[in-house]
Amino acid sequence: MRYAKRGPLRFTSHRDFARAFERALRRAGVPIAFSQGFTPHPKISYASAAPTGTGSEAEYLEIGLQRVVDPAWVVTALDAALSPGLDVLDAVEAIPGESLADRIDASRWRLELPGVPDAVVSEAVTKFRDSSEVLVERQTKQGRRTFDTRGAVVSIEVITSGPAASGAPDVPCAILDVVVRQVTPSVRPDDVLAGLRVVADLEPPVPPRAIRLAQGRLTAQGAIADPLEADRDGAVVGER
């Protein structure tokens, strides 16, 4: 299934969402299956959760059920049981075979930079694209690591935003459309912004806002394929 993290709920951590989702399953009466053993746990598998603080229109997970149910009912029941801002958007019955995680190798992000004119960001993007590598540092579970941000970025474009994008007519707000491969270590939106800072000293005056628009398999044309599409039987179930 696909779900979204919107508004203030983008600050929900993955662990917090997982707890909320398990409670929603119980409240909605979804017949979730459990693992075997001394400590049974619900059969839920998450795919590439977005970093805390970023919004998303394309988070994915798989659940195992005790019996077949209508995917449209699952969407409606779970969405009603979750807080507004954690929104279940789509669900399909999985065809046995390839896992959901195997169908996801890239993400498309929208990065909003309030207070930064398009021209300034365009210059930084050009320098980023022209670089063979852009090294940034980040604290990971394995300690402080340096890695190449440039190699993971498939495309990065400035979208002409217009005055209304920032929410204030007199405040510019450059918008970036970025497609990033999912590599190890993962390259997150803040890593891309760190790369722009490395190559062009780009430092937005207020924290940027990141929204994941899509996840899936990167096609030869640079598009991102819907990972649920292979399981559909001709009709979109629960899409809204």
Protein Blocks (a to p, Z undefined) as FASTA:
>chain_A
ZZddehjllmpcfklmmmmmmmmmmmnopacdddedjbdcdddddehiadehiacfbdcd
ddddfbdcdfklmmmmmmmmpcehiacfbdcdddehjdfklmpcbdcdddddehiafklm
mmmmmmmmmpmbdcdddddfkbpcdddfklmmmbdcdddebjmlnopaklccdddddddd
dddddddfklmmmmmmmmnopacfbdcddddfbgcdddfkopacdfklmmpghiaehiZZ
